[in-house]
Amino acid sequence: MSAPAIAIMRLPGGAGLDLPRRASAGAAGFDLCAAVADDIVIAPGARALVPTGFAIALPEGHEAQVRPRSGLALRHGVTVLNSPGTIDPDYRGEIGVILVNHGTVPFRVARGDRIAQMVIARFATPELEEVSALPDTARGAGGFGSTGGVKS
């Protein structure tokens, strides 16, 4: 099944920047660049909304998920705060990325820096049906660590 084409519009703040693109043929995500006019410095523990300079029109039944870049997380402790951030198919405004600095030193974001990635995904919108009881399973209501994945 082929992926649908997605309309993308460069906004004035994105002039001269690359539009989102995949870094390799096998990449699932499109790199997002910072469309800041002046550098932003994010102090340790602080967060900032970073513009990307573009807007998209997603087809119905698709979302764009804004995810962290692993290199920024590993080297600087910088990640996407609401990861993954969801862009709904009816949103037409500029895509923004909420970055948070979990590192120990200030982090500088410059124009054109790759700050996050965007993955396009299909989603379902089922109807929710209220019931008085749920069907039983072997796990039941066992929560965190109940399947042996968390050790104390």
C-alpha positions as MATLAB code, in Angstrom:
seq = 'MSAPAIAIMRLPGGAGLDLPRRASAGAAGFDLCAAVADDIVIAPGARALVPTGFAIALPEGHEAQVRPRSGLALRHGVTVLNSPGTIDPDYRGEIGVILVNHGTVPFRVARGDRIAQMVIARFATPELEEVSALPDTARGAGGFGSTGGVKS';
ca = [
       0.000    0.000    0.000;
       1.439    3.348   -0.981;
       1.546    6.279    1.383;
      -0.633    9.290    0.605;
       0.919   12.537   -0.574;
       0.972   15.215    2.116;
       0.578   18.882    1.243;
       3.240   21.016    2.928;
       3.411   24.804    2.966;
       6.554   26.761    3.762;
       5.764   29.698    6.031;
       7.662   33.016    6.010;
       9.757   31.966    9.025;
      10.944   28.905    7.115;
      12.418   30.809    4.161;
      15.779   29.367    3.188;
      15.453   26.269    5.388;
      15.103   22.665    4.279;
      11.582   21.298    4.343;
      11.233   18.148    6.447;
      13.052   15.245    4.827;
      14.177   11.748    5.683;
      17.906   11.413    6.345;
      18.057    8.007    4.634;
      15.875    5.863    2.386;
      15.014    3.610    5.339;
      14.224    6.392    7.836;
      10.709    6.383    9.254;
      10.848   10.009   10.354;
      11.296   13.345    8.621;
      13.875   15.612   10.280;
      12.446   18.906   11.556;
      14.618   22.033   11.591;
      14.425   25.034   13.892;
      12.999   28.101   12.153;
      14.139   30.567   14.792;
      15.124   34.100   13.795;
      17.687   34.290   16.624;
      19.296   31.514   18.659;
      17.304   30.210   21.609;
      19.121   29.058   24.735;
      17.272   26.498   26.838;
      18.544   26.425   30.416;
      18.776   23.118   32.300;
      15.261   22.183   33.412;
      13.651   24.724   31.075;
      11.557   24.245   27.943;
      10.886   26.211   24.774;
       8.449   26.079   21.863;
      10.564   26.030   18.707;
       8.919   26.906   15.366;
       9.631   24.806   12.258;
       8.554   27.206    9.512;
       5.988   24.966    7.836;
       2.396   23.724    8.030;
       0.882   20.524    6.628;
      -2.492   19.163    5.544;
      -2.726   15.558    6.658;
      -5.291   13.240    5.076;
      -8.155   12.023    7.279;
      -7.141    9.038    9.387;
      -3.491   10.160    9.631;
      -1.537   11.980   12.321;
       1.975   13.360   12.473;
       3.903   12.300   15.557;
       6.673   14.665   16.678;
       9.402   12.618   18.322;
      12.824   13.284   19.864;
      16.109   12.888   18.023;
      18.134   10.212   19.784;
      21.435   12.073   19.327;
      20.148   15.190   21.111;
      18.794   13.069   23.934;
      22.012   11.077   24.355;
      24.543   13.882   23.964;
      22.677   16.802   25.529;
      19.681   15.476   27.489;
      17.365   17.426   25.166;
      14.096   15.806   24.172;
      10.540   16.537   23.042;
       8.515   17.267   26.157;
       5.156   15.845   25.081;
       6.620   12.922   23.189;
       5.205   11.985   20.891;
       3.429   15.237   20.148;
       0.390   14.637   17.960;
      -0.499   16.810   14.976;
      -4.151   16.172   14.112;
      -5.389   15.995   10.514;
      -7.568   19.091   10.953;
      -4.731   21.335   12.233;
      -3.369   23.807    9.681;
      -1.081   26.001   11.776;
       2.694   26.020   12.045;
       4.223   22.864   13.471;
       6.033   23.662   16.704;
       8.289   21.461   18.806;
       8.357   21.686   22.602;
      11.957   20.979   23.586;
      13.028   20.413   27.193;
      16.590   20.428   28.470;
      17.111   17.598   30.964;
      20.871   18.138   30.699;
      23.180   19.956   33.067;
      24.280   22.819   30.790;
      22.355   25.348   28.674;
      21.470   24.104   25.180;
      21.584   26.456   22.194;
      19.132   26.044   19.300;
      20.252   27.799   16.113;
      18.376   28.400   12.870;
      18.390   25.247   10.752;
      19.359   22.853   13.570;
      17.648   19.482   13.340;
      15.606   19.388   16.546;
      13.094   16.542   16.216;
      11.595   14.080   13.793;
       8.083   13.664   12.435;
       6.516   10.280   11.712;
       3.250   10.024    9.774;
       0.950    7.298   11.104;
      -2.548    6.010   10.458;
      -4.993    5.952   13.339;
      -8.435    4.533   14.046;
     -11.297    6.394   15.680;
     -13.506    3.702   17.220;
     -16.643    4.436   19.168;
     -16.270    3.993   22.927;
     -18.963    1.843   24.494;
     -19.485    2.011   28.257;
     -19.901   -1.396   29.909;
     -20.342   -2.568   33.500;
     -17.518   -5.139   33.317;
     -14.594   -5.984   31.043;
     -13.777   -9.454   29.728;
     -11.242  -11.400   31.838;
      -7.630  -12.000   30.726;
      -4.760  -13.947   32.288;
      -3.109  -10.661   33.324;
      -6.266   -9.033   34.603;
      -5.652   -5.694   36.315;
      -1.956   -6.410   36.974;
      -0.103   -3.144   36.535;
       3.503   -1.990   36.319;
       5.880   -4.925   36.565;
       3.122   -7.523   36.779;
       4.515   -9.420   33.771;
       8.049   -9.548   35.220;
       9.488   -6.636   33.232;
      10.243   -4.407   36.235;
      12.633   -5.528   38.957;
      12.645   -3.941   42.393;
];
